[in-house]
Every structure is written in C-alpha cells, then in structure tokens.
Amino acid sequence: MSIKRGIVTEIKSDSARPISVTSTLPIALVVTSNIQAGLYYFDSPKAAIESDLIKAHTTGNMIKYLNVGVDQFPCIVPTILSVANEGTDDAATKTNIINATNALKSAAGSINLASSTQSAIGFKPDIITVADHAIGDTDIANAVISVCNSLKARTFIDLDANDNGDAITRREAFGSDRVTLVKTSLGLWNTTESKTDYYDSGVILAWLRVYVDGEGKTGYSKSISNRVLPVSSVKSPSEFYAGALDETDPLTEKQITSFISYKGIRTWEYATTDADPIWQDARRVRIFDLAAAAVLEGIFWAVDKDLAALSAAKKSLRGFMNGLIGDEVMLGFNIFLDIKRTTPERITAGEFYFVIDSQEMPSPKLICVTFNRVDRYAPLVYKIIEEA
C-alpha cells in the first residue's frame, strides 16, 4: 500500500486510560520444612496444603502456619512459600532462614518449584512474614525489613514480650515504615494433644491483613486494628479498660500492636515504627504504596511517546484519583505539573514532574463523647407534672 499518494489512515487516542489498585496482593511466608528449599507459588494457601509437594513435609513449621491461615482466615490469596531447611545447628538454620528471606527480593522472576513446567512465579509479595525465627533475632528482622524496603512490601514481627517494659525496650531497635510490631504471641487449642499451641503473632496478623483485603474492593485501605481474632488466648495479655487509662496506652504511644479482651480477643493499634509520625500510620503507608504502584503501571505506556500521550497520562491520573474518592479511599486531591523541577532544560531532556496533592479518608482512632449537664430542659418538669 502506498504512503506517498492516496489515502492513509492512522489510529490514535488521547483518552484517559483506566488505572486501578491491583486486587492481587500476594502473601509470602518464610517457613522451615524438610522438603526441597526454594520458592513455591500457589494460587491459595488451601492449594498449597493440597499439593503433593507440600504433603511430603514432615518436620518444620510450614504446615502449622499454612493450616492456621486456611482454618482461621479462609481466603483465596496468591501464596508464596520460601522454604528453608533446618540446619545441623541453630546457626546454620538462621543462615538458611536469612537466605530464604533474601530470595523473596527476586521472587517474581524466580522459578516456581511447584510448577510442573518450571515457570516463573510472576508475582512479588505485598506482605512478608518470617514464621517464628524473626522473634528476638535482629539479623533476621533486618533481613525481612530490607526485603520489604526493596519490594515496597510490609511485615509484622512478634516481640514475644513479657510485659510493656520489655516490649518498649525491644521496639527501640526498629525504625521503619515497613514493619508493624506486635507485643506477644497468640494461642490456639490443639485438639490432637489437648493443649494450647502458641503462634507467632506476626504470621497471624499477616493472615488477618490478607483476610481484610479480601473483604471488598477497597479492603486494602482498611485498618486491621479493632478486629476480632479467631484465637483462644494471648500469651502475655494487656489489661484493657474502655474509656480509661490502661496497659495498652503505653504500647500505643510506641506504635506497638497489642491484644485486648473486649467482646472477643481483638487487635489494638495498627502502626509502623517510622521516625516520621506521618508514616507511623500503617494504613496510610499502604494506601499510598498501592496507589503509587498502580500509577507506575498505569501510565508506563506514555514513556517515550508524544506530548498528547503526556496529556492523556495526566487525564488518567485524574480519573484514577477521582475513582479513589468515589471508593472513599481518598478525601481529595489536586494534580499539577511541578514547574520548579520541570525546567526548560529538563523539558528538552524529556523530563516531566507531576505532583499529586492528596489526603486519604480518615479512619477514627479516638472518638470522644462529652456529656454536658445543662439546666435548659428544666421547664419540661412543669409539663410532666401538669400532665400527670
């Protein structure tokens, strides 16, 4: 067909493209087992338990923490298992755990050992938890935080503290918007052995997080504080008195999640340990993390295109933010080109800098009701007596 003479057609669009926060938010568990060490991906924790590969497990904590996810937090969520073998001694096991944790940095491109075709996993985890071994071990805790920083993921770490002073002392070792600290472990009754088994509360809260995610389209933006847990006991309980100072307040001030007994055993507080108070709200961190990830993917197509594509990208951003307002995730926003950074020299170089001023929908942490005794209703007494 000639392009020099006659009729030539072209197809283009300067329309906004749809951008949305992904509903695929995988969980990754670093666990121990006697099966082959490496990365295994399954479409759900139940699919993992039913796999012949996983059924070969006889020692380690892998089945214990898969079972608690399936039995107590039934949800369908992409599940990555990073399996470490127990070593000849504790030091060797620790090394294997750290290596299994670090392997998650490249999980998306790694071979899935559960795949018969040896395909890549294809997902990066949003939630990472190291079962049992991150408790009280700074090296392992730092490893999982490093992986979370790399992937913009998040983790939960059980402090296994005996009391508030112990918890607060251990908390001082942390300062990251990637980690939520939990005071103590949680118990479930073992019907086989007729005794209470204690579980790493970091793993329990990781399962709770994905369970809340699955409750609705915007589950990812909800807090996991004040949620009833399907557990029977708390290893080191905190006294809670509704409307009065209690043992949870010092923990809340230090961004430590505790557990309260109030119409069930509930989570209390959902925070990070970041030095900046703005990013100590774990819910806020996650909302902006996932919004940023959605934008990164949503306007990638506009790179190396023309100015019309850049304008369409801006329209796409506006449509995305309007959608978040409609979903009651965001309260308001404004999108503008950052003139200070988008200088003529940078325009020549093809660099454009946009800013999205935005504020997430607030989630009330304190609701104060004041009872004010007044006299203005006294005349009602006359009416009551008159009608008697």
Secondary structure in CASP SS format (residue, H / E / C, confidence):
PFRMAT SS
TARGET T0000
AUTHOR 0000-0000-0000
METHOD secondary structure of the structure
MODEL  1
M C 1.00
S C 1.00
I C 1.00
K C 1.00
R C 1.00
G C 1.00
I C 1.00
V C 1.00
T C 1.00
E C 1.00
I C 1.00
K C 1.00
S C 1.00
D C 1.00
S C 1.00
A C 1.00
R C 1.00
P C 1.00
I C 1.00
S C 1.00
V C 1.00
T C 1.00
S C 1.00
T C 1.00
L C 1.00
P C 1.00
I E 1.00
A E 1.00
L E 1.00
V E 1.00
V E 1.00
T E 1.00
S C 1.00
N C 1.00
I C 1.00
Q C 1.00
A C 1.00
G E 1.00
L E 1.00
Y E 1.00
Y E 1.00
F E 1.00
D C 1.00
S C 1.00
P H 1.00
K H 1.00
A H 1.00
A H 1.00
I H 1.00
E H 1.00
S C 1.00
D H 1.00
L H 1.00
I H 1.00
K H 1.00
A C 1.00
H C 1.00
T C 1.00
T C 1.00
G C 1.00
N C 1.00
M H 1.00
I H 1.00
K H 1.00
Y H 1.00
L H 1.00
N H 1.00
V H 1.00
G H 1.00
V H 1.00
D H 1.00
Q H 1.00
F C 1.00
P C 1.00
C C 1.00
I C 1.00
V C 1.00
P C 1.00
T E 1.00
I E 1.00
L E 1.00
S E 1.00
V E 1.00
A E 1.00
N C 1.00
E C 1.00
G C 1.00
T C 1.00
D C 1.00
D H 1.00
A H 1.00
A H 1.00
T H 1.00
K H 1.00
T H 1.00
N H 1.00
I H 1.00
I H 1.00
N H 1.00
A H 1.00
T H 1.00
N H 1.00
A H 1.00
L H 1.00
K H 1.00
S H 1.00
A H 1.00
A H 1.00
G H 1.00
S C 1.00
I E 1.00
N C 1.00
L C 1.00
A C 1.00
S C 1.00
S C 1.00
T C 1.00
Q C 1.00
S C 1.00
A E 1.00
I C 1.00
G C 1.00
F C 1.00
K C 1.00
P C 1.00
D C 1.00
I E 1.00
I E 1.00
T E 1.00
V E 1.00
A C 1.00
D C 1.00
H C 1.00
A C 1.00
I C 1.00
G C 1.00
D C 1.00
T H 1.00
D H 1.00
I H 1.00
A H 1.00
N H 1.00
A H 1.00
V H 1.00
I H 1.00
S H 1.00
V H 1.00
C H 1.00
N H 1.00
S H 1.00
L H 1.00
K C 1.00
A C 1.00
R E 1.00
T E 1.00
F E 1.00
I E 1.00
D E 1.00
L C 1.00
D C 1.00
A C 1.00
N C 1.00
D C 1.00
N H 1.00
G H 1.00
D H 1.00
A H 1.00
I H 1.00
T H 1.00
R H 1.00
R H 1.00
E C 1.00
A C 1.00
F C 1.00
G C 1.00
S C 1.00
D C 1.00
R C 1.00
V E 1.00
T E 1.00
L E 1.00
V E 1.00
K C 1.00
T C 1.00
S C 1.00
L E 1.00
G E 1.00
L E 1.00
W E 1.00
N E 1.00
T C 1.00
T C 1.00
E C 1.00
S C 1.00
K E 1.00
T E 1.00
D E 1.00
Y E 1.00
Y E 1.00
D C 1.00
S H 1.00
G H 1.00
V H 1.00
I H 1.00
L H 1.00
A H 1.00
W H 1.00
L H 1.00
R H 1.00
V H 1.00
Y H 1.00
V H 1.00
D H 1.00
G C 1.00
E C 1.00
G C 1.00
K C 1.00
T C 1.00
G H 1.00
Y H 1.00
S H 1.00
K C 1.00
S C 1.00
I C 1.00
S C 1.00
N C 1.00
R C 1.00
V E 1.00
L C 1.00
P C 1.00
V C 1.00
S C 1.00
S E 1.00
V E 1.00
K C 1.00
S C 1.00
P C 1.00
S C 1.00
E C 1.00
F C 1.00
Y C 1.00
A C 1.00
G C 1.00
A C 1.00
L C 1.00
D C 1.00
E C 1.00
T H 1.00
D H 1.00
P H 1.00
L H 1.00
T H 1.00
E H 1.00
K C 1.00
Q C 1.00
I E 1.00
T E 1.00
S E 1.00
F E 1.00
I E 1.00
S E 1.00
Y C 1.00
K C 1.00
G C 1.00
I E 1.00
R E 1.00
T E 1.00
W E 1.00
E C 1.00
Y C 1.00
A E 1.00
T C 1.00
T C 1.00
D C 1.00
A C 1.00
D C 1.00
P H 1.00
I H 1.00
W H 1.00
Q H 1.00
D E 1.00
A H 1.00
R H 1.00
R H 1.00
V H 1.00
R H 1.00
I H 1.00
F H 1.00
D H 1.00
L H 1.00
A H 1.00
A H 1.00
A H 1.00
A H 1.00
V H 1.00
L H 1.00
E H 1.00
G H 1.00
I C 1.00
F H 1.00
W H 1.00
A H 1.00
V C 1.00
D C 1.00
K C 1.00
D C 1.00
L H 1.00
A H 1.00
A H 1.00
L H 1.00
S H 1.00
A H 1.00
A H 1.00
K H 1.00
K H 1.00
S H 1.00
L H 1.00
R H 1.00
G H 1.00
F H 1.00
M H 1.00
N H 1.00
G H 1.00
L H 1.00
I H 1.00
G H 1.00
D C 1.00
E C 1.00
V C 1.00
M E 1.00
L E 1.00
G E 1.00
F E 1.00
N E 1.00
I E 1.00
F E 1.00
L E 1.00
D C 1.00
I C 1.00
K C 1.00
R C 1.00
T C 1.00
T C 1.00
P H 1.00
E H 1.00
R H 1.00
I H 1.00
T H 1.00
A C 1.00
G C 1.00
E C 1.00
F C 1.00
Y C 1.00
F E 1.00
V E 1.00
I E 1.00
D E 1.00
S E 1.00
Q E 1.00
E E 1.00
M C 1.00
P C 1.00
S C 1.00
P C 1.00
K C 1.00
L C 1.00
I C 1.00
C C 1.00
V C 1.00
T C 1.00
F C 1.00
N C 1.00
R C 1.00
V C 1.00
D C 1.00
R C 1.00
Y C 1.00
A C 1.00
P C 1.00
L H 1.00
V H 1.00
Y H 1.00
K H 1.00
I H 1.00
I H 1.00
E H 1.00
E H 1.00
A C 1.00
END
